Amino acid sequence: MRIAIASDHAAFALKGLLAAWLVGEGHDVVDLGPDSDARVDYPDFGYRLADAVATGAAERGIALCGSGIGISIAVNRHPAMRCALVSEPLSAALAREHNDANVVALGARLTGEDMAKACVTAFLTTEFAGGRHQTRVDKLGAPALAKDPA
């Protein structure tokens, strides 16, 4: 699978570790930066990652920052993105199965190396269930489809 990965400075080390591990697992990894742990702004890299997945340059994405919150917000600004911030494998699997998440976000200051690998594994190996979830996923990228629940 072709996977794009991006981070900020706080997650630079985890990005490198996950990228190398993914290559070892047989994936094609596109490292979108940064190239060092010098201070950067996570939105720049979140937007870059969103564009790579939205245009098909990568099938899935992994977004990393200190908490995972900021970069996940940045990625989700793109209407084609469904980025899920996760901290354990069940959430990563459910994000794929129910929400067809195409990007997973992790917080490097909150998630250890082994847990990060477990989350990424769940994210990459779980298929979207479709069915009743498809209509909901369609609405995520097109708010005009949402109905007023009142």
N, C-alpha and C positions, 0 to 999 in steps of 0.2 A: 504494500500500500504506500502511496505517496503522501507523506505527512509533513505539514508545515509546522514549525515551532518558533516561537518568539517569546521574549521576556523583557523585563527591565533590568536594571543593574542589580537589584536585590535578589533576583532569581537567575542571574547569569550562570552561576555554578551548577544549579539544578538543571538548567537548560542544556548545558554541555554534557552532563551525565546522562540525561534522558536521550539526547540525540545520539550519543555513542551507543547506548544500550539498544535503541531502536534499530540502528544500522546493523548491530550484531544479531538482531532478531530477524533481519532480512528486509527491513523496510527502506524505502527511499526517503531520506529526510532532507527537507529544505529548511535550512537555518536562516531565519529572517532577521537575526540580530537580537541584541547588539553584539559587537565583536569584543567587548571588554566589560569589566564591572564598573567602568566610569559612569557617573550619574547621567541618566537619560530620563525621558518622559514616557511612561507606559502607554499613553494614547497613541503615540507615533507608531509603536510596534504592534499595538492591538489593531489599529486600522490597516497596517501592512498585512497582518495575518488574515484579517477579514477579507481583504481584497484577494489574497492568494486562494482562499477556499472558495469564495464567490465566483471567481473567474475560472475555476477548475484547474489552476496550477497545482493544487493539492486536493486530495480527497477529504482529508480531515485536518484539524488543527489542534495544537496544544499551546495554550496561552499561560504564561507564568509571570507573576510579580510577587512582591512580598507577602501580601494577603490573598492574592488572586482576585480581589474585588475590583480594583481599578481597571485592570486589563480586561476583565470580563465585561464590564460596562462599556469600555471602548469597543470591543469586538461586537457587542450586541447593538451598537448604533447602526450597523449595516443591516438592512431589512432581510437579507438572505441568511443571516447568521442566527444560529441557535446555540449559544455558548452557555454551558452549564458549569458553575463553580461547584466543585466537589471536594470532599475531604476523605472519602472512603469508597471502596469499590461498588457497594450497592447503589449509591447515588449515581455513580458513573454509568453503571449498567442500566438503571432506570431512565437516565437522561437519554440514552440511545433508544431503549425499547419503547418508551412512551412519548418522548419529545423529539426523536430523530435529531438529537444534538449533533452538530457537525464540528464543534469545537468544545474542548474540555479545558477548564481553567483550574489551576492549582496555586496555592500560596506557599512559596518556598520557606517562609518563616514559620509556617504552621504545619507543614506536611513533610515527614521524613522521606528519605530516599526509597525505602522499601514500600512504604504506603503509596508514594507517587507512582512507582512502577505498577503496583496492584491496581490503582485507579486507571492508569493508562491502558493496562491490559484489558480491564473490564470494558472500557470505552471502545477499544478497537475490536473486540471480539463479540460484542453484543449487536444483534441486528435489530432494526426498527420493526416493531410488531405490525404497524399499519392498522388496518381495520378501523375501529372506532377512534383511534388516535389520529388518523390522517386528517380529518376535518379540523381538528383542533390545531394541528401543526400548520395546516394551510392558513389558518387565521393568524398565526404568529407573524407571518411575513406580510400580511394584508389586513391591518386593523379594520378596514372598511367592511370586511366580511363578518366581523363580530356583531352579535345581536344584543340589543339592550335586554338584560335579564329581568327588568321590571315588568 
